[in-house]
Amino acid sequence: MNKFIINNKTYNSRLIVGTGKYKDFKETKLAVEASGAEMVTVAIRRMNLGQKQDSPNLLEFIDPEKYTILPNTAGCYTAADAIRTCNIAVEILNGEKLVKLEVLGDEKTLYPNIVETLKAAEILVKDDFKVMVYTTDDPLVAKELENIGCVSVMPLASPIGSGLGLQNKYNILSIVENANVPIIVDAGVGTASDASIIMELGCDGILMNTAIACAKNPILMASAMRKAVEAGYEAFSAGRIPKKRYASASSPIEDNICNDE
Amino acid sequence: MKIIVNQKLLVFDGEINLEDLLLELSVSKKYMAIEVNEIIIPKSEYARYLLKENDIVEVINAVGGG
C-alpha cells in the first residue's frame, strides 16, 4: 500500500478532520482522538475579547505539537482575502506554511470560486506556501491546481455540510487517475459508507467535519469514520472482484454426495 | 487616545504598545496574531510597537472550523 505523504510528512491516518460545530472544545478533542486523525483543520477568526478573562483557546485542546494544524481560509470570497488569512495563519502558527485554501463562490452552495482559487493558489505557491486546495470535481481544474504547485488537491464529494455523499464518482475517478499529488475528497460525506465508497475509488484521503461534529454521537461517528476510511482504502488496495450478472458458487461443484451423476 | 480593537472602541490615557495592550486584554501571545491597519505585526515587535490614534487593531486566533 502507498504511504500517505503530505508536505514531506508521512501520516498513518488518511482521515483529516475539522474542528467546527462541536458543542465545546472537550467534545472536539474526544472526537479528534476517536477519529485517529493526525491532521486537523482550524479557521482563522477575530479573538473573542469578551468579559471572560482567560477563555480557553482551541489549540490548548488540540495540541500543535501532537497534530498537524491545517488553517483554512473558510469564509473568504476573494483571492486577496484568502491570502491575507494565510499570512495571518503563519503568524499564529509560528511560521508553519501549510494551509487549506478555499475561496468560496456563494453562501447557498459554498461552491469554490475557481477563478479566485487559481489566482490565490499561484500567489501562495510563489510565496512558498504549501497549499492544499479545496476545489470542484472538475478534472481539468484539479490538474491545473496540481500544475500550479499545490501539495494536495481536494475536490468536493458534494456541497459542504450537505451530507449527500459522493455525487460525481466518475469525475473523482478521473481526477485520481490523472493525479501526481494526493487527492483528498473534502466535503459532503454524510455517513461511514460514503467515506468507504470514496476511498474505494483510490482517493488518498478524506477531509470531513460536519458528518462527525453534527452526528447525534460525534465521538462514536468519529470512530466509525476512522474504520470506514481504513476499510475503504484497504479494499481499494486489495483489489475488488469484477462484477458479474450471474452467480458463481463458492463451494466445490465436484464430489457432491447429493448430486452424483 | 482612541483605538479600535476587534471592532470595539477602546480609550487609553496615554501611549500604549502592543505588549501592554495584550496585558490589558488578558490575552496570551501563544498561537495568536495581530494586524494593525491590515498589516501583520510580528510578535517580536509588540513591545516597541506604539499604537497611534484611530489605529484599527485585529487580534486573531484559531477557532473551530472545517
Chai-1 contact restraints between the chains, C-beta under 6 A:
chainA,res_idxA,chainB,res_idxB,connection_type,confidence,min_distance_angstrom,max_distance_angstrom,comment,restraint_id
A,G18,B,G66,contact,1.0,0.0,6.0,A-B,restraint_1
A,T19,B,G64,contact,1.0,0.0,6.0,A-B,restraint_2
A,G20,B,G64,contact,1.0,0.0,6.0,A-B,restraint_3
A,G20,B,G65,contact,1.0,0.0,6.0,A-B,restraint_4
A,G20,B,G66,contact,1.0,0.0,6.0,A-B,restraint_5
A,T41,B,G66,contact,1.0,0.0,6.0,A-B,restraint_6
A,V42,B,A62,contact,1.0,0.0,6.0,A-B,restraint_7
A,V42,B,G65,contact,1.0,0.0,6.0,A-B,restraint_8
A,A43,B,V63,contact,1.0,0.0,6.0,A-B,restraint_9
A,A43,B,G65,contact,1.0,0.0,6.0,A-B,restraint_10
A,R45,B,V63,contact,1.0,0.0,6.0,A-B,restraint_11
A,R46,B,N6,contact,1.0,0.0,6.0,A-B,restraint_12
A,R46,B,I60,contact,1.0,0.0,6.0,A-B,restraint_13
A,M47,B,V59,contact,1.0,0.0,6.0,A-B,restraint_14
A,M47,B,N61,contact,1.0,0.0,6.0,A-B,restraint_15
A,L49,B,N6,contact,1.0,0.0,6.0,A-B,restraint_16
A,L49,B,L25,contact,1.0,0.0,6.0,A-B,restraint_17
A,Q53,B,S26,contact,1.0,0.0,6.0,A-B,restraint_18
A,L58,B,A62,contact,1.0,0.0,6.0,A-B,restraint_19
A,L58,B,V63,contact,1.0,0.0,6.0,A-B,restraint_20
A,L58,B,G64,contact,1.0,0.0,6.0,A-B,restraint_21
A,L59,B,Y31,contact,1.0,0.0,6.0,A-B,restraint_22
A,L59,B,A62,contact,1.0,0.0,6.0,A-B,restraint_23
A,N72,B,G65,contact,1.0,0.0,6.0,A-B,restraint_24
A,A74,B,G65,contact,1.0,0.0,6.0,A-B,restraint_25
A,N87,B,I40,contact,1.0,0.0,6.0,A-B,restraint_26
A,I88,B,A33,contact,1.0,0.0,6.0,A-B,restraint_27
A,I88,B,I60,contact,1.0,0.0,6.0,A-B,restraint_28
A,E91,B,A33,contact,1.0,0.0,6.0,A-B,restraint_29
A,E91,B,I40,contact,1.0,0.0,6.0,A-B,restraint_30
A,I92,B,Y31,contact,1.0,0.0,6.0,A-B,restraint_31
A,I92,B,M32,contact,1.0,0.0,6.0,A-B,restraint_32
A,I92,B,A33,contact,1.0,0.0,6.0,A-B,restraint_33
A,I92,B,A62,contact,1.0,0.0,6.0,A-B,restraint_34
A,N209,B,G66,contact,1.0,0.0,6.0,A-B,restraint_35
